[in-house]
Amino acid sequence: MVKDLAVVDLFCGVGGITHGFIKEKLKVVAGVDNDLTCKYAYEKNNSSEFIYQSIESFTGKMLNQLYAGSSIRILVGCAPCQPFSNYNHKKFKDNKWKLLYEFIRLIKSVEPEIVSMENVPQIAKYDVFKDFINTLKKRGYHIFWKIVYCPDYGIPQNRKRLVLLASKLGEITLIEKTHLPTKYRTVKDALGELPEIKAGEINKKDRLHSSRSLTPINYKRIINTSAGGGWKEWDKTLVLSCHKKTNGKSFKGVYGRMEWDKPSPTITTQFYSYGSGRFGHPSQNRALSYREGALLQTFPKYYDFVDPKKDFSGAVVGRHIGNAVPVELGRIIAKSIKRHLNYVN
């Protein structure tokens, strides 16, 4: 393994990718993000600097200074993916996708030895992804990309992500799947050891293990929802008016419960809200706690998201967790780069 390597994490957030790389003992010198609320969690849990800067104003010179002469420069990043999601891609035009073009600009300027980009699968349909690939090809990179089903790599969440790896040093690929379907990690594997709490309760030992209160009508709804079930099994008096309409009947996943023996649905920034998806706890009558969302995103239990001296906003923490790259996916990418470096060296 090359010792004098350095990793920079663009759009780092609270450090999902970074922490995966650190678990694999790859030196992440800095993360760059324009959301200052991520700084505490990023620096508290990682031996890396948080640079509060918009990607548009972050220059190739700044990036090269971070690498400080390292012989292997690794640039990783996950540009915010909302423009490409199933919910939003019809609403956005190319000028909303400029963040990936800024990623391209930095690659052109610095030409790091290894690049990794992670995003939603839908991005592969658009010109910005073709431009990303073409930029790498013209600069002599060997390119690999695939749509990853996260349970295949030990992540207890039905999430699909596009992972791209590129190297100037030779052929590079993602490591082989680590889990067969019969061995997928489940909600119970991730959450089964946490103490029980009620809706609106805060665990005394971990204030992030807290669940939002439910209105009386939503409490009735959740106690009438089975594991894996949703609003279609309710009495008509509990069904929302919007779901009685023809166009509302397609929203099958909202107000649903997870199941213990399966991976969870994709964790979004609203995972702590019972009505925002299948985010009801499998057996307790409440939505997921913030800590449970983090565990399903494979953050370790010790990950510290908020300054203990300050109050925290559930909406901010939910956004931090839901927007993160699962730590274990970051670790899989790091393992793949380590294998590649061992092979080429």
C-alpha positions as CSV (number, residue, x, y, z in Angstrom):
1,M,0.0,0.0,0.0
2,V,1.2,3.5,-0.9
3,K,1.8,5.5,2.3
4,D,1.9,9.0,0.9
5,L,-1.6,9.2,-0.4
6,A,-4.2,11.8,0.4
7,V,-8.0,11.8,0.0
8,V,-10.2,14.9,-0.4
9,D,-14.0,14.4,0.0
10,L,-16.1,16.9,-1.9
11,F,-19.7,17.5,-0.7
12,C,-18.6,15.7,2.4
13,G,-21.6,16.5,4.6
14,V,-21.2,14.9,8.1
15,G,-18.7,12.4,6.8
16,G,-20.3,9.2,5.5
17,I,-17.7,8.6,2.8
18,T,-14.9,10.0,4.9
19,H,-15.6,7.7,7.8
20,G,-15.6,4.7,5.5
21,F,-12.2,5.6,4.2
22,I,-10.9,6.2,7.7
23,K,-12.1,2.8,8.8
24,E,-9.9,1.4,6.0
25,K,-7.0,3.5,7.2
26,L,-6.8,5.8,4.2
27,K,-5.9,9.3,5.1
28,V,-8.6,11.8,4.4
29,V,-7.0,15.2,4.7
30,A,-10.2,17.3,4.3
31,G,-13.8,17.4,3.4
32,V,-15.4,20.3,1.5
33,D,-19.0,21.4,2.0
34,N,-21.0,24.6,1.9
35,D,-23.2,23.5,4.9
36,L,-21.6,24.8,8.0
37,T,-24.0,22.8,10.2
38,C,-22.0,19.7,9.2
39,K,-18.7,20.9,10.6
40,Y,-19.2,19.6,14.2
41,A,-20.0,16.1,13.3
42,Y,-17.5,15.9,10.5
43,E,-14.5,17.0,12.6
44,K,-15.6,15.4,15.8
45,N,-15.7,11.9,14.3
46,N,-12.9,12.1,11.7
47,S,-9.3,13.1,11.8
48,S,-9.9,15.5,8.9
49,E,-10.4,19.2,8.4
50,F,-13.8,20.5,7.4
51,I,-13.5,23.3,4.8
52,Y,-16.6,25.5,4.7
53,Q,-16.7,26.5,1.1
54,S,-19.0,26.3,-1.9
55,I,-17.8,24.0,-4.6
56,E,-18.2,26.9,-7.1
57,S,-15.5,28.9,-5.4
58,F,-13.2,26.0,-4.5
59,T,-10.3,26.1,-6.9
60,G,-7.8,23.6,-8.3
61,K,-5.1,25.5,-6.6
62,M,-6.8,25.0,-3.2
63,L,-7.3,21.3,-4.0
64,N,-3.6,20.9,-4.9
65,Q,-2.6,22.6,-1.6
66,L,-4.5,20.0,0.3
67,Y,-2.7,17.2,-1.4
68,A,0.6,18.7,-0.4
69,G,2.8,16.7,-2.8
70,S,1.2,13.3,-2.1
71,S,2.2,10.8,-4.8
72,I,-1.4,9.3,-4.9
73,R,-4.1,11.9,-4.9
74,I,-7.7,10.6,-4.5
75,L,-10.7,12.8,-5.1
76,V,-14.1,11.4,-4.0
77,G,-17.5,13.0,-3.8
78,C,-21.3,12.7,-3.9
79,A,-22.8,15.8,-5.4
80,P,-26.3,16.5,-3.8
81,C,-28.6,14.1,-5.7
82,Q,-32.0,15.7,-5.4
83,P,-32.1,17.0,-9.0
84,F,-31.7,13.4,-10.2
85,S,-34.1,11.6,-7.9
86,N,-37.3,9.9,-9.1
87,Y,-39.3,12.6,-7.4
88,N,-37.5,15.6,-8.8
89,H,-35.8,14.9,-12.1
90,K,-38.7,16.2,-14.2
91,K,-38.6,19.5,-12.4
92,F,-35.0,20.5,-12.9
93,K,-33.1,21.7,-15.9
94,D,-29.4,21.4,-16.6
95,N,-28.5,24.6,-14.8
96,K,-29.5,22.9,-11.6
97,W,-26.9,20.2,-12.2
98,K,-24.0,22.5,-12.1
99,L,-22.4,20.9,-9.0
100,L,-21.3,17.9,-11.0
101,Y,-19.8,20.2,-13.6
102,E,-17.9,21.8,-10.8
103,F,-16.6,18.3,-9.9
104,I,-15.6,17.9,-13.6
105,R,-13.8,21.3,-13.5
106,L,-11.7,20.2,-10.5
107,I,-10.8,16.9,-12.2
108,K,-9.6,18.8,-15.3
109,S,-7.6,21.2,-13.2
110,V,-5.8,18.7,-10.9
111,E,-6.1,15.3,-12.6
112,P,-5.8,13.3,-9.4
113,E,-4.6,9.7,-9.8
114,I,-7.9,8.2,-8.6
115,V,-11.5,9.6,-8.7
116,S,-14.6,8.1,-7.2
117,M,-18.1,9.5,-7.7
118,E,-21.3,8.2,-6.0
119,N,-24.8,9.3,-6.9
120,V,-28.4,8.1,-7.6
121,P,-28.8,5.6,-10.5
122,Q,-30.9,8.1,-12.5
123,I,-27.9,10.3,-13.2
124,A,-26.7,7.8,-15.8
125,K,-29.5,8.9,-18.1
126,Y,-28.3,12.5,-18.4
127,D,-25.7,14.4,-20.4
128,V,-23.9,15.5,-17.3
129,F,-22.9,11.9,-16.6
130,K,-21.8,11.4,-20.2
131,D,-19.7,14.6,-19.8
132,F,-18.2,13.2,-16.6
133,I,-17.2,10.0,-18.4
134,N,-15.8,11.8,-21.4
135,T,-13.7,14.1,-19.3
136,L,-12.1,11.1,-17.6
137,K,-11.6,9.2,-20.9
138,K,-9.8,12.2,-22.5
139,R,-7.4,12.4,-19.6
140,G,-6.4,8.8,-19.7
141,Y,-8.4,7.3,-16.8
142,H,-9.5,3.7,-16.7
143,I,-13.2,3.8,-15.8
144,F,-15.5,1.5,-14.0
145,W,-19.1,2.1,-12.9
146,K,-22.1,0.1,-11.9
147,I,-25.4,0.4,-10.1
148,V,-24.9,-1.0,-6.6
149,Y,-27.7,-2.7,-4.6
150,C,-26.7,-1.8,-1.1
151,P,-27.8,-5.0,0.7
152,D,-25.3,-6.9,-1.5
153,Y,-22.6,-5.1,0.4
154,G,-23.9,-5.5,4.0
155,I,-26.0,-2.3,4.1
156,P,-29.4,-3.0,5.7
157,Q,-31.3,-0.7,3.4
158,N,-33.0,-1.2,0.0
159,R,-31.0,1.6,-1.6
160,K,-29.5,1.6,-5.1
161,R,-26.5,3.9,-5.9
162,L,-24.3,4.5,-8.9
163,V,-20.7,4.1,-8.0
164,L,-17.9,5.2,-10.3
165,L,-14.2,4.5,-9.9
166,A,-11.5,5.9,-12.2
167,S,-7.7,5.6,-12.1
168,K,-4.8,6.8,-14.1
169,L,-2.8,3.8,-12.7
170,G,-4.6,1.0,-14.4
171,E,-7.8,-1.0,-14.4
172,I,-9.9,-0.5,-11.3
173,T,-13.2,-2.2,-10.2
174,L,-15.4,-2.4,-7.2
175,I,-14.8,-5.4,-4.9
176,E,-17.1,-8.4,-5.3
177,K,-20.4,-8.5,-3.4
178,T,-20.0,-9.4,0.2
179,H,-23.5,-10.7,1.1
180,L,-25.8,-13.2,-0.6
181,P,-29.6,-12.5,-0.4
182,T,-29.9,-15.1,2.3
183,K,-27.4,-13.2,4.4
184,Y,-28.6,-9.6,3.9
185,R,-28.4,-7.5,7.0
186,T,-31.8,-6.6,8.3
187,V,-33.5,-3.9,10.3
188,K,-33.3,-6.2,13.3
189,D,-29.5,-6.7,12.8
190,A,-29.1,-2.9,12.8
191,L,-31.6,-1.8,15.4
192,G,-32.5,-4.9,17.5
193,E,-30.3,-4.1,20.5
194,L,-31.5,-0.5,21.0
195,P,-33.7,0.1,24.1
196,E,-37.4,0.6,23.5
197,I,-38.8,4.2,23.5
198,K,-42.3,5.6,23.0
199,A,-43.4,8.3,20.6
200,G,-42.2,11.6,21.9
201,E,-39.7,10.0,24.3
202,I,-35.9,10.7,24.6
203,N,-33.6,7.9,25.7
204,K,-31.6,9.1,28.8
205,K,-28.3,7.7,27.6
206,D,-28.5,8.9,23.9
207,R,-30.6,11.9,23.1
208,L,-30.5,11.1,19.4
209,H,-32.4,7.9,20.3
210,S,-35.6,10.0,20.4
211,S,-38.8,9.8,18.4
212,R,-41.2,12.5,17.4
213,S,-44.6,12.7,19.0
214,L,-47.6,11.4,17.1
215,T,-50.9,13.2,16.9
216,P,-53.8,11.2,18.3
217,I,-55.0,10.3,14.7
218,N,-51.5,9.2,13.7
219,Y,-51.3,7.0,16.8
220,K,-54.5,5.3,15.8
221,R,-53.1,4.8,12.3
222,I,-49.8,3.2,13.4
223,I,-51.5,0.8,15.9
224,N,-53.6,-0.3,13.0
225,T,-50.6,-0.9,10.7
226,S,-48.9,-4.3,10.6
227,A,-45.2,-4.8,10.0
228,G,-44.7,-4.4,6.2
229,G,-48.2,-2.9,6.0
230,G,-49.5,0.6,5.3
231,W,-52.6,2.8,5.0
232,K,-54.5,0.4,2.7
233,E,-55.2,-1.9,5.7
234,W,-56.8,0.9,7.7
235,D,-60.5,1.5,8.5
236,K,-61.8,4.1,6.1
237,T,-62.2,6.6,8.9
238,L,-58.4,6.7,9.3
239,V,-57.5,7.1,5.6
240,L,-56.4,10.6,4.5
241,S,-58.6,12.3,1.9
242,C,-55.7,12.6,-0.6
243,H,-55.3,8.8,-0.6
244,K,-58.9,8.3,-1.4
245,K,-58.4,10.1,-4.7
246,T,-57.3,8.1,-7.8
247,N,-53.9,9.8,-8.0
248,G,-53.3,9.2,-4.3
249,K,-53.7,5.5,-4.4
250,S,-50.2,5.1,-5.9
251,F,-48.5,6.3,-2.7
252,K,-48.4,2.9,-1.1
253,G,-45.3,3.3,1.0
254,V,-46.4,6.3,3.2
255,Y,-47.6,5.7,6.7
256,G,-46.0,2.2,6.5
257,R,-44.1,0.1,9.0
258,M,-40.7,-1.6,8.4
259,E,-40.2,-5.3,8.9
260,W,-37.6,-6.7,11.3
261,D,-36.4,-9.5,9.0
262,K,-35.8,-7.4,5.9
263,P,-33.6,-4.5,4.9
264,S,-35.2,-1.1,5.5
265,P,-36.5,1.2,2.7
266,T,-34.2,3.9,1.5
267,I,-33.5,6.4,4.3
268,T,-34.4,9.9,3.3
269,T,-34.1,13.2,5.0
270,Q,-37.6,12.8,6.4
271,F,-37.1,9.3,7.9
272,Y,-38.1,10.5,11.4
273,S,-41.6,11.4,10.2
274,Y,-44.1,8.6,10.3
275,G,-46.1,10.0,7.3
276,S,-43.1,10.5,5.0
277,G,-42.6,6.9,4.0
278,R,-42.4,3.4,5.4
279,F,-40.7,4.8,8.5
280,G,-42.8,3.3,11.2
281,H,-40.9,1.1,13.7
282,P,-41.4,-2.6,13.1
283,S,-43.0,-3.2,16.5
284,Q,-43.1,0.0,18.5
285,N,-45.8,2.5,17.9
286,R,-43.7,5.3,16.6
287,A,-41.5,6.5,13.8
288,L,-37.8,5.9,13.7
289,S,-35.5,7.7,16.1
290,Y,-32.6,9.8,14.7
291,R,-30.1,7.2,16.0
292,E,-32.0,4.4,14.2
293,G,-31.9,6.3,10.9
294,A,-28.1,6.7,11.4
295,L,-27.6,3.0,12.2
296,L,-29.5,2.1,9.0
297,Q,-27.2,4.4,7.2
298,T,-24.4,2.3,8.8
299,F,-23.0,5.1,10.9
300,P,-21.5,3.5,14.0
301,K,-23.3,3.8,17.4
302,Y,-20.6,6.2,18.6
303,Y,-21.0,8.7,15.8
304,D,-21.6,12.1,17.4
305,F,-23.9,14.3,15.3
306,V,-24.5,17.2,17.7
307,D,-22.6,19.2,20.2
308,P,-23.7,18.0,23.6
309,K,-23.5,21.6,24.9
310,K,-26.2,22.8,22.4
311,D,-29.8,22.0,21.6
312,F,-30.3,20.3,18.3
313,S,-32.7,20.7,15.4
314,G,-34.3,17.4,14.5
315,A,-34.8,18.7,10.9
316,V,-31.1,19.5,10.6
317,V,-30.0,16.1,12.0
318,G,-32.5,14.3,9.8
319,R,-31.1,16.1,6.8
320,H,-27.5,15.3,7.8
321,I,-28.3,11.6,8.2
322,G,-30.6,11.2,5.2
323,N,-28.2,13.0,2.8
324,A,-25.2,11.0,3.8
325,V,-23.6,8.3,1.8
326,P,-23.8,5.1,4.0
327,V,-20.6,4.7,5.8
328,E,-20.3,1.0,4.7
329,L,-20.6,2.0,1.1
330,G,-17.8,4.5,1.6
331,R,-15.8,1.7,3.1
332,I,-16.5,-0.6,0.1
333,I,-15.2,2.1,-2.2
334,A,-12.1,2.5,0.0
335,K,-11.5,-1.3,0.0
336,S,-11.7,-1.3,-3.8
337,I,-9.2,1.5,-4.0
338,K,-6.9,-0.3,-1.6
339,R,-7.1,-3.5,-3.6
340,H,-6.3,-1.5,-6.8
341,L,-3.3,0.2,-5.3
342,N,-1.9,-3.1,-4.0
343,Y,-2.3,-4.5,-7.5
344,V,-0.7,-1.7,-9.4
345,N,2.1,-1.3,-6.9
